[in-house]
Amino acid sequence: MSVIRSTVLGTGSYLPAKCLTNDDLAKTVDTSDEWIVQRTGIKQRHIAAEGEVTSDLAFNAATAALESAGVDAQDIDLIILATATPDNTFPASAVTVQHRLGIHHGFAFDVQAVCSGFVYALATADAYLRTGMAKRALVIGAETFSRILNWEDRTTCVLFGDGAGAVVLEAREGEGTIADRGILTSHLRSDGQHKEKLYVDGGPSATQTTGHLRMEGREVFKHAVGMITDVIEDAYKATGLSSDDLTWFIPHQANKRIIDASAKKLGIAPEKVVTTVQLHGNTSAASIPLALDTAVRDGRVKEGDIILLEAMGGGFTWGSALLRW
């Protein structure tokens, strides 16, 4: 049976020029490189320059993805930007990216699911492509979390960084089997009862301020390892695949201990796990496409590979996507 599959044509990413190491942070807060690496695996993070906003990062990643895909911007008719740190309350930062790319057709909007944002955006774009509402999509994850951190709180400021990653998707005909290239299945979840464990204490309606990120680290760790299991098991059920069939596991890059514990629980061999958190910290919605682009450009990801993406973020939100490259 013929079906439409959303196939990845290219990837791109961007990190701001300023790199903040653990030793740099130790000069301003009570922490150390050893303490941060032991608990998180993070060695450095990138910080957006003054005046550099989320749409700037997103535009640079999008441009790189279009070049990688060999696709002209005018061939894009859908842009979805996953971000929790938009330039403005409105309009959507995706519209700014659309304008900077010189696109004046199609449609563009933001998706807000915090660290799960890229998986949510990917699943949303896949739905639009499969129903024929668009033919080529640009899916971006971009964040400037440095703007919502309390830089005096060592439990949170050491974890996050700024960055962006993007993919170009195209609707292509497949045979409806797991041999097809493209997104094979995606699964999304949320549960609002966990809001207080990870949230920002501000917003236009509540406080008329941006606010700062607040997190109960141990609770987030506990739930992150447990919650992702259901959406991954659903992906396996939908496709008949298992952890043994994966070529690569590319999880949200929040904390190396969470990544390692999740892979172990799922029975995924360590050599199949793509880890980049040490290079850029937790970049929220940008972390999966950043890691994906890294693995594509260094030659690890090859055509035909089976790739599992997963993330969990504030809300809580969580989700998975299983695709063949």
C-alpha positions in Angstrom: 0.0 0.0 0.0 1.4 3.4 -1.0 1.8 6.0 1.8 3.4 9.4 2.2 6.5 9.5 4.3 8.2 12.6 5.7 11.8 12.1 4.6 14.8 14.0 5.9 16.7 15.7 3.1 19.3 17.6 5.2 20.3 18.9 8.6 21.9 22.0 10.0 22.9 23.6 13.3 24.3 26.7 14.8 26.0 27.6 18.1 26.7 31.2 19.2 30.4 32.2 19.1 30.7 32.7 22.9 31.7 29.5 24.7 31.3 29.5 28.5 33.4 26.7 30.1 32.9 25.2 33.6 36.0 27.0 34.7 34.5 30.3 33.5 31.4 29.6 35.6 33.5 28.7 38.6 34.7 32.3 38.7 31.2 33.7 39.3 29.3 30.9 41.2 30.2 28.3 43.8 30.9 25.4 41.5 33.8 23.6 39.8 34.5 21.7 36.6 34.7 18.4 38.5 31.4 19.0 40.2 29.5 19.8 37.0 31.1 17.0 34.9 30.5 14.4 37.5 26.8 15.3 37.8 25.9 16.2 34.3 28.7 15.4 31.8 28.6 19.0 30.6 32.0 20.7 30.0 30.9 23.9 28.2 27.9 25.7 26.8 27.4 28.5 24.2 25.8 31.9 25.0 24.1 34.2 22.5 25.8 37.5 22.0 24.1 40.8 23.1 21.4 41.5 20.5 21.5 38.0 19.1 18.0 36.5 19.4 16.4 33.1 19.0 15.4 33.8 15.3 19.0 34.6 14.5 20.1 31.2 15.7 17.2 29.5 14.0 17.9 31.3 10.7 21.5 30.2 10.7 20.6 26.6 11.4 17.9 26.7 8.8 20.3 28.1 6.2 22.7 25.3 6.9 20.0 22.6 6.7 18.8 24.0 3.3 22.3 23.9 2.0 22.8 20.4 3.2 19.5 19.3 1.6 20.2 21.1 -1.7 16.8 22.7 -1.4 16.1 26.4 -2.3 14.2 28.3 0.4 11.4 29.0 -2.1 10.7 25.3 -2.2 9.7 25.4 1.5 6.0 25.8 2.2 5.9 25.1 6.0 8.2 26.3 8.8 7.7 25.0 12.4 10.0 26.5 15.0 10.1 24.8 18.4 11.2 27.2 21.1 10.4 28.2 24.7 12.4 31.5 24.3 10.8 33.3 21.3 12.0 36.8 20.2 8.7 38.3 21.1 5.4 37.3 22.8 4.1 37.6 19.2 4.5 37.2 16.3 5.9 33.7 16.2 9.7 33.6 15.7 9.0 31.2 12.8 7.5 34.1 10.8 10.7 36.1 11.3 12.7 33.2 10.0 10.3 32.9 7.0 10.8 36.5 6.2 14.6 36.4 6.5 14.6 33.5 4.1 12.7 35.5 1.6 9.7 33.2 1.7 6.3 34.9 1.2 4.1 31.8 0.7 3.1 28.8 2.8 2.7 29.1 6.6 4.9 29.3 9.6 4.3 29.0 13.4 6.0 28.2 16.7 5.6 25.1 18.9 6.1 25.3 22.6 6.8 22.0 24.4 10.1 23.1 26.0 12.8 20.3 25.7 10.3 18.0 23.8 9.7 20.8 21.4 11.7 19.4 18.4 10.0 16.0 18.7 6.6 17.8 18.9 7.4 20.0 15.9 8.7 17.0 13.9 5.5 15.1 14.5 3.4 18.1 13.6 5.2 18.7 10.4 4.9 15.0 9.6 1.1 15.2 10.0 0.9 18.2 7.6 3.1 16.5 5.0 1.2 13.2 5.2 -2.2 15.0 4.7 -0.9 17.0 1.7 -1.2 20.5 3.4 2.5 21.0 2.6 5.2 19.3 0.5 8.5 20.5 2.1 9.0 21.6 5.7 11.7 23.3 7.6 11.6 22.0 11.2 13.8 24.0 13.7 14.6 23.8 17.4 16.1 27.0 18.7 16.7 28.5 22.2 18.3 31.3 24.1 17.9 29.8 27.5 20.7 32.1 28.8 18.0 34.8 28.9 15.8 33.0 31.4 18.4 31.7 33.8 19.3 33.0 37.3 23.0 33.2 36.9 23.4 33.1 40.7 21.7 29.7 41.0 24.4 27.1 40.5 21.9 24.3 40.3 20.4 25.6 37.1 22.8 28.0 35.4 25.4 25.3 34.8 23.0 23.1 32.9 21.7 25.2 30.0 23.0 26.9 26.8 21.9 28.5 23.6 21.8 26.9 20.1 19.7 25.8 17.2 19.3 22.9 14.9 17.1 22.2 11.9 16.0 19.6 9.4 14.4 19.8 5.9 11.6 17.3 5.4 10.0 16.3 2.1 6.8 14.3 1.5 7.7 11.2 -0.5 5.8 8.1 -1.5 6.6 5.0 0.4 5.3 1.4 0.4 4.0 1.6 3.9 6.6 -0.7 5.4 9.5 -0.2 7.8 11.8 -0.4 4.8 10.5 3.1 3.8 12.8 6.1 4.3 11.4 8.8 6.5 9.4 9.1 9.8 7.9 5.7 10.5 6.0 6.7 13.7 5.9 9.3 16.4 4.3 9.4 19.8 3.6 12.4 22.1 2.5 12.7 25.8 2.0 15.4 28.4 0.9 15.6 32.1 0.4 19.0 33.6 0.4 17.9 37.2 4.2 18.0 37.1 4.5 21.7 36.2 6.1 22.8 39.5 9.0 20.5 39.0 10.3 22.4 36.0 8.9 25.8 35.0 9.7 29.5 34.5 8.2 31.8 37.2 7.1 34.5 34.8 5.1 35.3 31.7 3.0 38.0 30.1 -0.3 37.0 31.7 1.0 36.0 35.1 3.7 38.5 36.0 4.3 40.6 32.9 8.0 39.6 33.2 10.2 37.0 31.6 10.9 35.2 34.8 13.6 32.6 35.6 13.8 28.9 35.2 13.0 26.9 38.3 13.7 23.1 38.6 13.5 20.3 41.1 16.5 18.4 39.8 16.1 15.1 41.5 12.4 14.9 40.6 13.1 15.7 36.9 15.8 13.0 36.8 13.5 10.4 38.3 10.6 11.2 35.9 12.9 11.6 32.8 14.2 8.1 33.0 10.7 6.6 33.7 8.4 8.5 31.5 10.2 8.1 28.2 9.7 4.3 28.3 6.0 4.4 27.2 6.5 6.5 24.1 9.4 4.3 23.0 7.6 1.1 23.7 4.7 2.5 21.6 7.1 3.2 18.8 8.3 -0.3 18.9 4.8 -1.7 18.9 3.8 0.5 15.9 6.7 -0.7 13.8 7.6 -4.2 15.1 11.1 -2.9 15.8 13.1 -3.2 19.0 16.2 -1.7 20.6 18.3 -4.3 18.9 17.2 -2.9 15.5 18.3 0.6 16.2 21.3 2.0 14.5 21.4 5.2 16.5 19.6 6.5 19.6 19.6 10.3 19.7 18.0 11.5 23.0 17.4 15.0 24.3 20.8 16.2 25.6 20.0 17.3 29.1 22.3 15.3 31.3 24.7 12.5 30.6 23.5 10.5 33.6 19.9 10.7 32.3 21.0 9.7 28.8 23.0 6.7 30.1 20.3 5.6 32.5 17.6 5.8 29.8 19.7 3.8 27.3 20.4 1.1 29.9 16.7 0.8 30.9 15.8 0.4 27.2 18.5 -2.1 26.5 20.3 0.2 24.0 24.0 -0.5 23.6 26.2 2.4 24.6 27.9 2.5 21.2 24.5 3.3 19.6 24.0 6.5 21.7 24.8 9.9 20.2 25.9 12.2 23.0 26.8 15.9 22.5 25.7 17.4 25.9 29.3 17.8 26.9 29.8 20.3 24.1 26.7 22.6 24.4 24.8 21.7 27.6 21.1 21.4 27.6 19.8 23.5 24.7 16.2 22.5 25.2 14.4 22.2 21.9 17.6 22.6 20.0 19.5 19.7 21.6 18.2 16.8 19.4 18.7 18.5 16.1 22.1 19.7 17.2 23.1 16.1 18.1 21.6 14.8 14.9 23.4 17.3 12.7 26.7 16.4 14.5 26.2 12.7 13.8 25.2 13.3 10.2 28.2 15.6 9.4 30.8 13.3 11.1 29.6 10.4 9.0 28.0 8.3 11.6 24.5 8.5 10.3 24.1 6.9 6.9 21.2 6.2 4.5 19.1 3.3 5.7 19.9 3.7 9.4 17.1 3.4 11.9 17.2 6.3 14.3 15.2 6.8 17.5 14.7 10.3 18.9 13.2 11.0 22.3 12.8 13.9 24.7 11.2 15.1 27.9 10.6 18.7 29.0 8.8 21.0 31.3 5.0 20.4 31.6 5.8 17.6 31.7 5.9 16.8 28.0 7.6 13.9 26.4 7.7 12.1 23.0 9.5 9.9 20.5 10.1 9.7 16.8 11.4 6.6 14.9 12.7 7.1 11.4 14.7 5.5 8.7 17.4 7.8 7.3 
